[in-house]
Amino acid sequence: MKNMRSVLHGILGEDLTSGEVLRALRIKAGFSQEELQEITGIARSNISAIENGRMEVTVHYALIFGAALKMHPAEILFPNGRFEKTDELKKIEKKAETLAKKHAAG
């Protein structure tokens, strides 16, 4: 996967999206979107939406795509080899930290 990541980075010149990785893996496997639908049971329209960045990849989908494409689901979920926290996750962490401090002070 690292080689594919390097090639895609060279072409795109930016961080990869889960959809770009899914498309690259699907094409590398020689599958059309329709064939991936047949294998996974995931609607072609959803596969297209994910590949084009209109829909997020869920853990459930990453597990299914990973099985179909013989790839660890983390390679699909975290295509740049790292986990980046969204603003929403940062807010949740802050709330949890505040509540934990309140319990500790007790």
WOMO-V340669 format. One record per run of one state. SS is the DSSP state (alpha for helix, beta for strand, coil for the rest). FROM is the first residue (numbers start at 1). TO is the last residue. If there is no record, write none. Layout:
((SS & FROM & TO) (SS & FROM & TO))
//
This chain:
((coil & 1 & 1) (alpha & 2 & 12) (coil & 13 & 17) (alpha & 18 & 29) (coil & 30 & 32) (alpha & 33 & 40) (coil & 41 & 43) (alpha & 44 & 51) (coil & 52 & 58) (alpha & 59 & 69) (coil & 70 & 72) (alpha & 73 & 77) (coil & 78 & 86) (alpha & 87 & 105) (coil & 106 & 106))
//
